[in-house]
Structures are given as structure tokens and as C-alpha cells.
Amino acid sequence: MARWGHASPPALLPAAQQADLIVIHKSKRTLTLMRHGVPLANYHVSLGKNADAGPKQREGDKRTPQGHYFIDSRNSHSRFSLSLHISYPDKNDIKAAKAAGYSPGENIMIHGLPNGWAGLNPLLQLIDWTDGCIAVTNTEMDDIWSRVSTGTPVEIEP
């Protein structure tokens, strides 16, 4: 099955060219791919509509999580170009949400634009529009996809 705009997703680069850490700085709206402490690439990101209100606490709050996670799956047939699923919620997120009487939410990803929306790229780069995910352009997502394997740690900082 072909995804929008591509016959197949980009191939994973050799291990020596892959990131060993993803660092997301919410306040700077940046995602940096790191390898052995050296930046490989840096991208502007759009976040959850309420990203500046603090870390994600519950389903539907439209906040982007903060903390230490990892990429636990890759989806080449996503409705958002390609997507990398982040391991949110972890046991601490689940415990905190349960104590507050809420569901922590799920399906936090690094992804491209919604399929068919590439023409809105200039606008969507200027605003936070996701429900808590980390969004980049489709071209940037192709690059990230080729440099990030399952298991890569993700640090999401305020």
C-alpha cells in the first residue's frame, strides 16, 4: 500500500548515521537528533495546542508530555505522513493520572502533516495544532524516519 506522496518510506540509514537520542525542547519548539552527544539535525516543531501549559496530564488536555520516553513503534501507513510512536504514558504518567481520576491519554507521536495537507505546511509551521504530538514537515519526517529506529530514547524538556 503506497502512502500519500511516496511509493515507500525512506530506508533506515546505516547505524553510524542514526540518532541515539531525540531531544525535544518545548519552549524552543525544536527537535534535535543526537549521536554520541553531537547534534545530527535540528528541526522546528509544532506541538499540542496547550503545550505551554505544562506537561501532559490527561487525555484531551492538548498538552505535549515532558519526560524520558523512547520510540516504541514506527508507522509507515499513518494518517500523518510517517509517524514514530513515543512510549507515553509511562508508569509514572499512568499513576499520576489515575490518582487525579483521569486517563493519561495515549498515541503521542512524532509525525508529519496530515495526509493531503502538505499545501498548509507554511501555516502549520507557525502554530501549535496537534492534540499533544510533535509535528514536523513531511520532508523533515522523511529525514527523521531514516535516522531513528525503534528503541531510540526521547527526552522531552519544558
C-alpha positions as CSV (number, residue, x, y, z in Angstrom):
1,M,0.0,0.0,0.0
2,A,1.5,3.3,-1.0
3,R,1.4,6.2,1.4
4,W,0.5,9.7,0.3
5,G,3.2,11.2,-1.9
6,H,5.6,8.2,-1.6
7,A,5.8,4.7,-3.1
8,S,7.5,3.6,0.1
9,P,9.0,5.1,3.2
10,P,12.7,6.1,3.2
11,A,15.2,3.4,4.1
12,L,16.8,3.4,7.6
13,L,20.3,4.8,7.3
14,P,23.3,2.7,8.5
15,A,23.7,2.6,12.3
16,A,26.6,5.1,12.2
17,Q,24.3,7.7,10.8
18,Q,21.3,7.1,13.1
19,A,20.4,9.1,16.1
20,D,21.0,7.6,19.5
21,L,18.8,10.3,21.3
22,I,16.0,12.6,20.3
23,V,15.8,15.8,22.3
24,I,12.6,18.0,22.1
25,H,12.7,21.4,23.7
26,K,9.1,22.5,24.0
27,S,9.8,26.2,24.8
28,K,12.1,26.5,21.8
29,R,9.9,24.4,19.5
30,T,12.8,22.3,18.4
31,L,13.6,18.6,17.9
32,T,17.3,17.6,17.8
33,L,18.6,14.3,16.6
34,M,21.8,13.4,18.6
35,R,24.5,10.8,18.2
36,H,27.2,10.4,20.9
37,G,26.3,13.9,22.2
38,V,26.7,15.6,18.8
39,P,23.7,17.1,17.0
40,L,23.0,15.4,13.7
41,A,20.0,17.5,12.7
42,N,17.7,20.1,14.2
43,Y,14.0,20.8,13.2
44,H,11.3,23.3,14.1
45,V,8.2,21.6,15.6
46,S,4.6,22.3,16.2
47,L,3.2,20.9,19.5
48,G,-0.1,20.4,21.3
49,K,-2.4,23.4,21.3
50,N,-1.8,23.8,25.1
51,A,1.9,22.8,25.1
52,D,2.9,25.8,27.2
53,A,0.5,25.0,30.0
54,G,2.9,22.3,31.3
55,P,3.3,18.6,30.8
56,K,0.5,16.3,29.6
57,Q,-1.6,15.2,32.5
58,R,-4.7,13.7,31.0
59,E,-6.4,12.6,27.8
60,G,-7.8,15.6,25.9
61,D,-5.7,18.3,27.6
62,K,-3.9,19.0,24.3
63,R,-0.6,19.2,26.1
64,T,2.7,17.6,24.9
65,P,4.3,15.3,27.5
66,Q,7.5,16.0,29.3
67,G,10.0,13.4,30.5
68,H,12.1,10.5,29.3
69,Y,10.5,8.1,26.8
70,F,11.6,6.0,23.8
71,I,10.3,5.3,20.3
72,D,8.3,2.1,20.7
73,S,7.0,1.7,17.1
74,R,7.1,3.1,13.6
75,N,4.1,3.5,11.3
76,S,4.6,3.9,7.6
77,H,0.8,4.0,6.9
78,S,0.0,6.8,9.3
79,R,-2.7,9.4,8.6
80,F,0.1,11.9,9.3
81,S,2.6,11.0,6.6
82,L,5.0,8.8,8.7
83,S,4.9,8.6,12.4
84,L,7.1,7.4,15.3
85,H,5.2,6.4,18.4
86,I,6.5,7.7,21.7
87,S,6.2,5.4,24.8
88,Y,3.9,7.9,26.6
89,P,2.3,7.2,29.0
90,D,4.9,5.5,31.2
91,K,4.1,4.0,34.7
92,N,4.6,7.4,36.4
93,D,2.2,9.1,33.9
94,I,-0.4,6.4,34.5
95,K,0.0,6.6,38.3
96,A,-0.4,10.4,38.3
97,A,-3.4,10.5,36.0
98,K,-5.1,7.6,38.0
99,A,-4.5,9.5,41.3
100,A,-6.2,12.6,39.8
101,G,-9.1,10.5,38.4
102,Y,-8.2,10.8,34.8
103,S,-7.0,8.7,31.8
104,P,-3.4,9.8,30.9
105,G,-4.2,9.7,27.2
106,E,-2.1,7.9,24.5
107,N,-0.9,7.9,20.9
108,I,1.7,10.6,21.3
109,M,3.9,10.6,18.2
110,I,6.4,12.5,16.1
111,H,4.8,12.8,12.8
112,G,4.5,14.8,9.5
113,L,1.4,16.7,8.3
114,P,-2.0,15.1,7.9
115,N,-2.2,13.3,4.6
116,G,-3.4,15.6,1.9
117,W,-2.5,18.8,3.9
118,A,1.0,19.4,2.5
119,G,-0.2,22.7,1.0
120,L,-0.8,24.1,4.5
121,N,2.8,23.5,5.6
122,P,3.7,27.2,5.8
123,L,0.7,27.9,8.1
124,L,1.0,24.8,10.2
125,Q,4.7,25.5,11.0
126,L,3.6,28.8,12.6
127,I,1.1,27.4,15.1
128,D,0.7,24.6,17.6
129,W,-2.1,22.5,16.2
130,T,-1.7,18.9,17.4
131,D,-3.5,17.2,20.3
132,G,-0.2,16.6,22.1
133,C,2.0,15.2,19.3
134,I,5.2,16.6,17.9
135,A,4.8,17.6,14.2
136,V,7.3,18.5,11.5
137,T,7.0,18.9,7.7
138,N,6.7,15.7,5.6
139,T,10.2,16.3,4.2
140,E,11.6,16.6,7.7
141,M,9.7,13.5,8.8
142,D,11.3,11.5,5.9
143,D,14.7,12.5,7.2
144,I,13.8,11.7,10.9
145,W,12.3,8.4,9.8
146,S,15.6,7.4,8.1
147,R,17.7,8.3,11.2
148,V,15.5,6.9,14.0
149,S,15.0,3.3,14.8
150,T,12.6,1.7,17.3
151,G,14.1,1.9,20.8
152,T,15.7,5.4,20.4
153,P,15.4,7.4,23.6
154,V,13.3,10.6,23.6
155,E,13.8,13.4,26.1
156,I,11.0,16.0,26.1
157,E,12.1,19.1,28.0
158,P,9.9,22.1,29.1
